[in-house]
Amino acid sequence: MTVFNYALKSAETKRQYPRRLKVFLDFLDLGTDKLEEQAKIFLKRARQDPLWAQNSFMDFLSFSLFGN
């Protein structure tokens, strides 16, 4: 997360990024409420199963946009 956050240029994006990421990671119900731990769990699982990560994004978008 630190490297990604460092790459963000806009101060407003840097401010909003953690909150928006937290919403996504909470949606995945990764077994913890701590953002740093959720990010580590997501990264580890995504590396092991990229299709799971892709499907997770798609499910989140579908839920966010359509409420399904």
N, CA, C and O atoms as a CHARMM CRD file, in Angstrom:
* protein
*
  272
    1    1 MET  N      0.81500  -1.19000   0.00000 PROA 1      0.00000
    2    1 MET  CA     0.00000   0.00000   0.00000 PROA 1      0.00000
    3    1 MET  C      0.85700   1.25200   0.00000 PROA 1      0.00000
    4    1 MET  O      0.50000   2.23900  -0.64300 PROA 1      0.00000
    5    2 THR  N      1.95500   1.23500   0.69100 PROA 2      0.00000
    6    2 THR  CA     2.80500   2.41000   0.79500 PROA 2      0.00000
    7    2 THR  C      3.33700   2.81100  -0.57600 PROA 2      0.00000
    8    2 THR  O      3.33200   3.99100  -0.92600 PROA 2      0.00000
    9    3 VAL  N      3.79100   1.84300  -1.34500 PROA 3      0.00000
   10    3 VAL  CA     4.33000   2.13000  -2.68000 PROA 3      0.00000
   11    3 VAL  C      3.23200   2.68600  -3.57400 PROA 3      0.00000
   12    3 VAL  O      3.44900   3.65400  -4.30400 PROA 3      0.00000
   13    4 PHE  N      2.05800   2.07700  -3.51700 PROA 4      0.00000
   14    4 PHE  CA     0.95000   2.55400  -4.33800 PROA 4      0.00000
   15    4 PHE  C      0.57300   3.97400  -3.93800 PROA 4      0.00000
   16    4 PHE  O      0.39300   4.83300  -4.80000 PROA 4      0.00000
   17    5 ASN  N      0.45300   4.22300  -2.65300 PROA 5      0.00000
   18    5 ASN  CA     0.08700   5.54600  -2.16600 PROA 5      0.00000
   19    5 ASN  C      1.13600   6.58600  -2.57500 PROA 5      0.00000
   20    5 ASN  O      0.79000   7.72100  -2.90400 PROA 5      0.00000
   21    6 TYR  N      2.39100   6.20500  -2.55500 PROA 6      0.00000
   22    6 TYR  CA     3.47100   7.10200  -2.94700 PROA 6      0.00000
   23    6 TYR  C      3.33500   7.51000  -4.42300 PROA 6      0.00000
   24    6 TYR  O      3.68300   8.63000  -4.79800 PROA 6      0.00000
   25    7 ALA  N      2.83500   6.60400  -5.23800 PROA 7      0.00000
   26    7 ALA  CA     2.71400   6.86600  -6.66800 PROA 7      0.00000
   27    7 ALA  C      1.56400   7.81100  -6.99900 PROA 7      0.00000
   28    7 ALA  O      1.53100   8.38100  -8.09000 PROA 7      0.00000
   29    8 LEU  N      0.63400   7.98500  -6.08600 PROA 8      0.00000
   30    8 LEU  CA    -0.48500   8.89000  -6.33200 PROA 8      0.00000
   31    8 LEU  C      0.00000  10.33200  -6.30600 PROA 8      0.00000
   32    8 LEU  O      0.76400  10.71900  -5.42200 PROA 8      0.00000
   33    9 LYS  N     -0.43600  11.11100  -7.25900 PROA 9      0.00000
   34    9 LYS  CA     0.04400  12.48300  -7.37100 PROA 9      0.00000
   35    9 LYS  C     -0.87800  13.48600  -6.67000 PROA 9      0.00000
   36    9 LYS  O     -0.40100  14.40200  -6.00000 PROA 9      0.00000
   37   10 SER  N     -2.14600  13.32400  -6.81700 PROA 10     0.00000
   38   10 SER  CA    -3.10100  14.28300  -6.28100 PROA 10     0.00000
   39   10 SER  C     -3.28300  14.12200  -4.77200 PROA 10     0.00000
   40   10 SER  O     -3.47700  13.01200  -4.27800 PROA 10     0.00000
   41   11 ALA  N     -3.22000  15.22200  -4.05900 PROA 11     0.00000
   42   11 ALA  CA    -3.42700  15.19600  -2.60700 PROA 11     0.00000
   43   11 ALA  C     -4.83700  14.71900  -2.27400 PROA 11     0.00000
   44   11 ALA  O     -5.03900  14.01100  -1.28800 PROA 11     0.00000
   45   12 GLU  N     -5.80300  15.10500  -3.09000 PROA 12     0.00000
   46   12 GLU  CA    -7.19400  14.68200  -2.85700 PROA 12     0.00000
   47   12 GLU  C     -7.34600  13.18200  -3.06100 PROA 12     0.00000
   48   12 GLU  O     -8.05000  12.52200  -2.29500 PROA 12     0.00000
   49   13 THR  N     -6.70200  12.64100  -4.07100 PROA 13     0.00000
   50   13 THR  CA    -6.73500  11.19800  -4.29400 PROA 13     0.00000
   51   13 THR  C     -6.08100  10.47200  -3.13200 PROA 13     0.00000
   52   13 THR  O     -6.60500   9.46400  -2.65700 PROA 13     0.00000
   53   14 LYS  N     -4.95700  10.96700  -2.67400 PROA 14     0.00000
   54   14 LYS  CA    -4.27800  10.35500  -1.52500 PROA 14     0.00000
   55   14 LYS  C     -5.15900  10.37300  -0.28600 PROA 14     0.00000
   56   14 LYS  O     -5.11200   9.45000   0.52700 PROA 14     0.00000
   57   15 ARG  N     -5.96000  11.41600  -0.13900 PROA 15     0.00000
   58   15 ARG  CA    -6.83900  11.52300   1.01800 PROA 15     0.00000
   59   15 ARG  C     -7.98900  10.51200   0.92500 PROA 15     0.00000
   60   15 ARG  O     -8.36200   9.89600   1.92400 PROA 15     0.00000
   61   16 GLN  N     -8.54100  10.35000  -0.26800 PROA 16     0.00000
   62   16 GLN  CA    -9.71800   9.50400  -0.44600 PROA 16     0.00000
   63   16 GLN  C     -9.38700   8.02400  -0.62200 PROA 16     0.00000
   64   16 GLN  O    -10.21500   7.16900  -0.30600 PROA 16     0.00000
   65   17 TYR  N     -8.21900   7.71400  -1.10800 PROA 17     0.00000
   66   17 TYR  CA    -7.84000   6.33800  -1.44500 PROA 17     0.00000
   67   17 TYR  C     -8.03900   5.33600  -0.31400 PROA 17     0.00000
   68   17 TYR  O     -8.65700   4.29700  -0.54700 PROA 17     0.00000
   69   18 PRO  N     -7.55100   5.59100   0.89500 PROA 18     0.00000
   70   18 PRO  CA    -7.70400   4.58200   1.95200 PROA 18     0.00000
   71   18 PRO  C     -9.16500   4.26500   2.27200 PROA 18     0.00000
   72   18 PRO  O     -9.51000   3.10900   2.51500 PROA 18     0.00000
   73   19 ARG  N    -10.00600   5.26500   2.27300 PROA 19     0.00000
   74   19 ARG  CA   -11.42100   5.05000   2.58300 PROA 19     0.00000
   75   19 ARG  C    -12.09200   4.21600   1.49100 PROA 19     0.00000
   76   19 ARG  O    -12.87200   3.31000   1.78400 PROA 19     0.00000
   77   20 ARG  N    -11.78800   4.52200   0.26000 PROA 20     0.00000
   78   20 ARG  CA   -12.39400   3.78400  -0.85800 PROA 20     0.00000
   79   20 ARG  C    -11.88900   2.33900  -0.91600 PROA 20     0.00000
   80   20 ARG  O    -12.65800   1.41200  -1.16900 PROA 20     0.00000
   81   21 LEU  N    -10.61200   2.16600  -0.68300 PROA 21     0.00000
   82   21 LEU  CA   -10.05500   0.81600  -0.65300 PROA 21     0.00000
   83   21 LEU  C    -10.67300   0.00600   0.48100 PROA 21     0.00000
   84   21 LEU  O    -10.95900  -1.18000   0.31600 PROA 21     0.00000
   85   22 LYS  N    -10.87700   0.63800   1.62000 PROA 22     0.00000
   86   22 LYS  CA   -11.46200  -0.03000   2.78700 PROA 22     0.00000
   87   22 LYS  C    -12.86000  -0.54500   2.47100 PROA 22     0.00000
   88   22 LYS  O    -13.22300  -1.64300   2.89400 PROA 22     0.00000
   89   23 VAL  N    -13.63900   0.22300   1.74300 PROA 23     0.00000
   90   23 VAL  CA   -14.99000  -0.21300   1.35800 PROA 23     0.00000
   91   23 VAL  C    -14.91000  -1.50700   0.54500 PROA 23     0.00000
   92   23 VAL  O    -15.66100  -2.45000   0.79200 PROA 23     0.00000
   93   24 PHE  N    -14.00100  -1.54300  -0.41800 PROA 24     0.00000
   94   24 PHE  CA   -13.82800  -2.74400  -1.24200 PROA 24     0.00000
   95   24 PHE  C    -13.37300  -3.93200  -0.40100 PROA 24     0.00000
   96   24 PHE  O    -13.92900  -5.02400  -0.51200 PROA 24     0.00000
   97   25 LEU  N    -12.36700  -3.72100   0.43700 PROA 25     0.00000
   98   25 LEU  CA   -11.83400  -4.82600   1.23400 PROA 25     0.00000
   99   25 LEU  C    -12.83700  -5.30400   2.27800 PROA 25     0.00000
  100   25 LEU  O    -12.89100  -6.49700   2.57700 PROA 25     0.00000
  101   26 ASP  N    -13.62400  -4.40200   2.83200 PROA 26     0.00000
  102   26 ASP  CA   -14.69100  -4.81100   3.75400 PROA 26     0.00000
  103   26 ASP  C    -15.71500  -5.67400   3.03700 PROA 26     0.00000
  104   26 ASP  O    -16.22700  -6.64100   3.60100 PROA 26     0.00000
  105   27 PHE  N    -16.01200  -5.32200   1.79100 PROA 27     0.00000
  106   27 PHE  CA   -16.95100  -6.10500   0.97800 PROA 27     0.00000
  107   27 PHE  C    -16.49100  -7.55300   0.84400 PROA 27     0.00000
  108   27 PHE  O    -17.30900  -8.47300   0.81900 PROA 27     0.00000
  109   28 LEU  N    -15.17400  -7.74800   0.75900 PROA 28     0.00000
  110   28 LEU  CA   -14.62100  -9.09100   0.57900 PROA 28     0.00000
  111   28 LEU  C    -14.64900  -9.92200   1.85200 PROA 28     0.00000
  112   28 LEU  O    -14.49400 -11.14100   1.79400 PROA 28     0.00000
  113   29 ASP  N    -14.84500  -9.28300   3.00100 PROA 29     0.00000
  114   29 ASP  CA   -14.92300  -9.97600   4.28400 PROA 29     0.00000
  115   29 ASP  C    -13.71300 -10.90100   4.47400 PROA 29     0.00000
  116   29 ASP  O    -13.84400 -12.12500   4.50900 PROA 29     0.00000
  117   30 LEU  N    -12.54900 -10.28700   4.59400 PROA 30     0.00000
  118   30 LEU  CA   -11.28300 -11.01700   4.67200 PROA 30     0.00000
  119   30 LEU  C    -10.90200 -11.45800   6.08700 PROA 30     0.00000
  120   30 LEU  O     -9.80600 -11.97900   6.29200 PROA 30     0.00000
  121   31 GLY  N    -11.77700 -11.25900   7.04900 PROA 31     0.00000
  122   31 GLY  CA   -11.53300 -11.78600   8.38300 PROA 31     0.00000
  123   31 GLY  C    -10.88600 -10.82600   9.35700 PROA 31     0.00000
  124   31 GLY  O    -10.55300 -11.21500  10.47700 PROA 31     0.00000
  125   32 THR  N    -10.69900  -9.58200   8.95800 PROA 32     0.00000
  126   32 THR  CA   -10.13500  -8.56200   9.84100 PROA 32     0.00000
  127   32 THR  C    -10.71900  -7.21500   9.44500 PROA 32     0.00000
  128   32 THR  O    -11.18500  -7.03400   8.32000 PROA 32     0.00000
  129   33 ASP  N    -10.68900  -6.28000  10.37500 PROA 33     0.00000
  130   33 ASP  CA   -11.18800  -4.93600  10.08400 PROA 33     0.00000
  131   33 ASP  C    -10.06400  -3.94100   9.84000 PROA 33     0.00000
  132   33 ASP  O    -10.32400  -2.78400   9.50800 PROA 33     0.00000
  133   34 LYS  N     -8.82900  -4.37300   9.99900 PROA 34     0.00000
  134   34 LYS  CA    -7.68800  -3.46000   9.85300 PROA 34     0.00000
  135   34 LYS  C     -7.26500  -3.37300   8.38900 PROA 34     0.00000
  136   34 LYS  O     -6.99400  -4.38700   7.74700 PROA 34     0.00000
  137   35 LEU  N     -7.21300  -2.15200   7.87400 PROA 35     0.00000
  138   35 LEU  CA    -6.92000  -1.92500   6.45800 PROA 35     0.00000
  139   35 LEU  C     -5.60600  -2.54800   6.01700 PROA 35     0.00000
  140   35 LEU  O     -5.56000  -3.21800   4.98600 PROA 35     0.00000
  141   36 GLU  N     -4.55100  -2.34400   6.76700 PROA 36     0.00000
  142   36 GLU  CA    -3.24000  -2.89600   6.39200 PROA 36     0.00000
  143   36 GLU  C     -3.28600  -4.42300   6.29700 PROA 36     0.00000
  144   36 GLU  O     -2.73900  -5.00600   5.36100 PROA 36     0.00000
  145   37 GLU  N     -3.93500  -5.05900   7.25700 PROA 37     0.00000
  146   37 GLU  CA    -4.03900  -6.52200   7.23900 PROA 37     0.00000
  147   37 GLU  C     -4.90500  -6.99100   6.08600 PROA 37     0.00000
  148   37 GLU  O     -4.58300  -7.98200   5.43000 PROA 37     0.00000
  149   38 GLN  N     -6.00000  -6.28900   5.83100 PROA 38     0.00000
  150   38 GLN  CA    -6.86600  -6.63900   4.70800 PROA 38     0.00000
  151   38 GLN  C     -6.09600  -6.54800   3.39300 PROA 38     0.00000
  152   38 GLN  O     -6.21200  -7.42700   2.53900 PROA 38     0.00000
  153   39 ALA  N     -5.31900  -5.49400   3.23300 PROA 39     0.00000
  154   39 ALA  CA    -4.54800  -5.31100   2.00300 PROA 39     0.00000
  155   39 ALA  C     -3.53600  -6.44200   1.81900 PROA 39     0.00000
  156   39 ALA  O     -3.35900  -6.94000   0.70800 PROA 39     0.00000
  157   40 LYS  N     -2.88000  -6.84500   2.89300 PROA 40     0.00000
  158   40 LYS  CA    -1.91600  -7.94400   2.80400 PROA 40     0.00000
  159   40 LYS  C     -2.60000  -9.25000   2.43900 PROA 40     0.00000
  160   40 LYS  O     -2.09800 -10.01000   1.61000 PROA 40     0.00000
  161   41 ILE  N     -3.74400  -9.51100   3.05700 PROA 41     0.00000
  162   41 ILE  CA    -4.49700 -10.73300   2.75800 PROA 41     0.00000
  163   41 ILE  C     -4.94400 -10.72900   1.30300 PROA 41     0.00000
  164   41 ILE  O     -4.81600 -11.73200   0.60100 PROA 41     0.00000
  165   42 PHE  N     -5.47500  -9.58200   0.85400 PROA 42     0.00000
  166   42 PHE  CA    -5.92400  -9.48700  -0.53300 PROA 42     0.00000
  167   42 PHE  C     -4.77500  -9.72100  -1.50200 PROA 42     0.00000
  168   42 PHE  O     -4.91500 -10.47900  -2.46200 PROA 42     0.00000
  169   43 LEU  N     -3.64900  -9.08000  -1.26000 PROA 43     0.00000
  170   43 LEU  CA    -2.49700  -9.22800  -2.15100 PROA 43     0.00000
  171   43 LEU  C     -2.01500 -10.67600  -2.21100 PROA 43     0.00000
  172   43 LEU  O     -1.74900 -11.19900  -3.29300 PROA 43     0.00000
  173   44 LYS  N     -1.90600 -11.31300  -1.06900 PROA 44     0.00000
  174   44 LYS  CA    -1.45500 -12.70800  -1.03500 PROA 44     0.00000
  175   44 LYS  C     -2.41300 -13.60600  -1.81000 PROA 44     0.00000
  176   44 LYS  O     -1.98900 -14.44200  -2.60800 PROA 44     0.00000
  177   45 ARG  N     -3.69600 -13.42300  -1.56700 PROA 45     0.00000
  178   45 ARG  CA    -4.68900 -14.26900  -2.23500 PROA 45     0.00000
  179   45 ARG  C     -4.74400 -13.98200  -3.73400 PROA 45     0.00000
  180   45 ARG  O     -4.90000 -14.89700  -4.54200 PROA 45     0.00000
  181   46 ALA  N     -4.61400 -12.69600  -4.10200 PROA 46     0.00000
  182   46 ALA  CA    -4.64500 -12.31800  -5.51300 PROA 46     0.00000
  183   46 ALA  C     -3.45000 -12.88600  -6.27000 PROA 46     0.00000
  184   46 ALA  O     -3.57400 -13.26700  -7.43400 PROA 46     0.00000
  185   47 ARG  N     -2.30800 -12.94500  -5.61900 PROA 47     0.00000
  186   47 ARG  CA    -1.13100 -13.54000  -6.26100 PROA 47     0.00000
  187   47 ARG  C     -1.31400 -15.04000  -6.47500 PROA 47     0.00000
  188   47 ARG  O     -0.86300 -15.59400  -7.47700 PROA 47     0.00000
  189   48 GLN  N     -1.97500 -15.68100  -5.53100 PROA 48     0.00000
  190   48 GLN  CA    -2.20900 -17.12600  -5.63300 PROA 48     0.00000
  191   48 GLN  C     -3.29500 -17.44200  -6.64700 PROA 48     0.00000
  192   48 GLN  O     -3.25300 -18.47700  -7.31300 PROA 48     0.00000
  193   49 ASP  N     -4.26700 -16.54400  -6.76100 PROA 49     0.00000
  194   49 ASP  CA    -5.42000 -16.80600  -7.62200 PROA 49     0.00000
  195   49 ASP  C     -5.88700 -15.50700  -8.28400 PROA 49     0.00000
  196   49 ASP  O     -6.82800 -14.87400  -7.80500 PROA 49     0.00000
  197   50 PRO  N     -5.24200 -15.10900  -9.37500 PROA 50     0.00000
  198   50 PRO  CA    -5.61800 -13.86400 -10.04500 PROA 50     0.00000
  199   50 PRO  C     -7.07900 -13.83200 -10.50200 PROA 50     0.00000
  200   50 PRO  O     -7.69900 -12.76900 -10.53900 PROA 50     0.00000
  201   51 LEU  N     -7.61700 -14.98500 -10.84500 PROA 51     0.00000
  202   51 LEU  CA    -9.01700 -15.02500 -11.25600 PROA 51     0.00000
  203   51 LEU  C     -9.93700 -14.65800 -10.08700 PROA 51     0.00000
  204   51 LEU  O    -10.95500 -13.99600 -10.29000 PROA 51     0.00000
  205   52 TRP  N     -9.58900 -15.08000  -8.86900 PROA 52     0.00000
  206   52 TRP  CA   -10.35800 -14.68800  -7.68200 PROA 52     0.00000
  207   52 TRP  C    -10.35300 -13.16900  -7.54100 PROA 52     0.00000
  208   52 TRP  O    -11.39300 -12.57100  -7.26200 PROA 52     0.00000
  209   53 ALA  N     -9.20000 -12.54300  -7.73000 PROA 53     0.00000
  210   53 ALA  CA    -9.09800 -11.09100  -7.61700 PROA 53     0.00000
  211   53 ALA  C     -9.97600 -10.41400  -8.67000 PROA 53     0.00000
  212   53 ALA  O    -10.70300  -9.46800  -8.36700 PROA 53     0.00000
  213   54 GLN  N     -9.90300 -10.90000  -9.89500 PROA 54     0.00000
  214   54 GLN  CA   -10.71300 -10.33100 -10.97000 PROA 54     0.00000
  215   54 GLN  C    -12.19600 -10.48100 -10.65600 PROA 54     0.00000
  216   54 GLN  O    -12.96500  -9.53100 -10.80400 PROA 54     0.00000
  217   55 ASN  N    -12.59100 -11.65700 -10.22900 PROA 55     0.00000
  218   55 ASN  CA   -13.99400 -11.89100  -9.88800 PROA 55     0.00000
  219   55 ASN  C    -14.43100 -11.04400  -8.69700 PROA 55     0.00000
  220   55 ASN  O    -15.57400 -10.58900  -8.63900 PROA 55     0.00000
  221   56 SER  N    -13.53300 -10.83600  -7.76100 PROA 56     0.00000
  222   56 SER  CA   -13.84600  -9.99600  -6.60100 PROA 56     0.00000
  223   56 SER  C    -14.13300  -8.57200  -7.03200 PROA 56     0.00000
  224   56 SER  O    -15.08400  -7.95800  -6.55000 PROA 56     0.00000
  225   57 PHE  N    -13.31900  -8.03900  -7.93900 PROA 57     0.00000
  226   57 PHE  CA   -13.56400  -6.69400  -8.45500 PROA 57     0.00000
  227   57 PHE  C    -14.89900  -6.62400  -9.18800 PROA 57     0.00000
  228   57 PHE  O    -15.67500  -5.68600  -9.00000 PROA 57     0.00000
  229   58 MET  N    -15.15400  -7.62000 -10.01800 PROA 58     0.00000
  230   58 MET  CA   -16.39700  -7.63300 -10.78100 PROA 58     0.00000
  231   58 MET  C    -17.60700  -7.73600  -9.85500 PROA 58     0.00000
  232   58 MET  O    -18.60300  -7.04200 -10.05900 PROA 58     0.00000
  233   59 ASP  N    -17.52600  -8.59300  -8.84400 PROA 59     0.00000
  234   59 ASP  CA   -18.62200  -8.72100  -7.88000 PROA 59     0.00000
  235   59 ASP  C    -18.86500  -7.41300  -7.14200 PROA 59     0.00000
  236   59 ASP  O    -20.00900  -7.01300  -6.93100 PROA 59     0.00000
  237   60 PHE  N    -17.78400  -6.75100  -6.75200 PROA 60     0.00000
  238   60 PHE  CA   -17.90800  -5.48500  -6.04200 PROA 60     0.00000
  239   60 PHE  C    -18.54600  -4.42400  -6.93900 PROA 60     0.00000
  240   60 PHE  O    -19.43300  -3.68900  -6.50700 PROA 60     0.00000
  241   61 LEU  N    -18.09300  -4.35300  -8.17700 PROA 61     0.00000
  242   61 LEU  CA   -18.67000  -3.37400  -9.10400 PROA 61     0.00000
  243   61 LEU  C    -20.14600  -3.64900  -9.33500 PROA 61     0.00000
  244   61 LEU  O    -20.96600  -2.73000  -9.34000 PROA 61     0.00000
  245   62 SER  N    -20.47500  -4.90400  -9.52500 PROA 62     0.00000
  246   62 SER  CA   -21.86800  -5.27600  -9.72400 PROA 62     0.00000
  247   62 SER  C    -22.70800  -4.90100  -8.50600 PROA 62     0.00000
  248   62 SER  O    -23.79700  -4.34500  -8.64500 PROA 62     0.00000
  249   63 PHE  N    -22.20300  -5.20600  -7.32200 PROA 63     0.00000
  250   63 PHE  CA   -22.91600  -4.87000  -6.09000 PROA 63     0.00000
  251   63 PHE  C    -23.05000  -3.35800  -5.94300 PROA 63     0.00000
  252   63 PHE  O    -24.11800  -2.85500  -5.59400 PROA 63     0.00000
  253   64 SER  N    -21.97100  -2.64200  -6.21000 PROA 64     0.00000
  254   64 SER  CA   -21.96800  -1.18300  -6.03900 PROA 64     0.00000
  255   64 SER  C    -22.88900  -0.49000  -7.03900 PROA 64     0.00000
  256   64 SER  O    -23.59000   0.46200  -6.69600 PROA 64     0.00000
  257   65 LEU  N    -22.87900  -0.97600  -8.27400 PROA 65     0.00000
  258   65 LEU  CA   -23.65200  -0.31300  -9.32100 PROA 65     0.00000
  259   65 LEU  C    -25.10800  -0.76000  -9.35900 PROA 65     0.00000
  260   65 LEU  O    -26.00700   0.04100  -9.61700 PROA 65     0.00000
  261   66 PHE  N    -25.33200  -2.03700  -9.10100 PROA 66     0.00000
  262   66 PHE  CA   -26.66300  -2.59200  -9.30200 PROA 66     0.00000
  263   66 PHE  C    -27.31900  -3.12500  -8.02500 PROA 66     0.00000
  264   66 PHE  O    -28.49700  -3.48300  -8.03400 PROA 66     0.00000
  265   67 GLY  N    -26.56800  -3.17500  -6.94800 PROA 67     0.00000
  266   67 GLY  CA   -27.12300  -3.64300  -5.68300 PROA 67     0.00000
  267   67 GLY  C    -27.39200  -5.13100  -5.62500 PROA 67     0.00000
  268   67 GLY  O    -28.21200  -5.57300  -4.82000 PROA 67     0.00000
  269   68 ASN  N    -26.71900  -5.92400  -6.46400 PROA 68     0.00000
  270   68 ASN  CA   -26.93300  -7.38900  -6.46900 PROA 68     0.00000
  271   68 ASN  C    -25.87300  -8.01800  -5.64100 PROA 68     0.00000
  272   68 ASN  O    -25.84500  -9.24000  -5.49700 PROA 68     0.00000
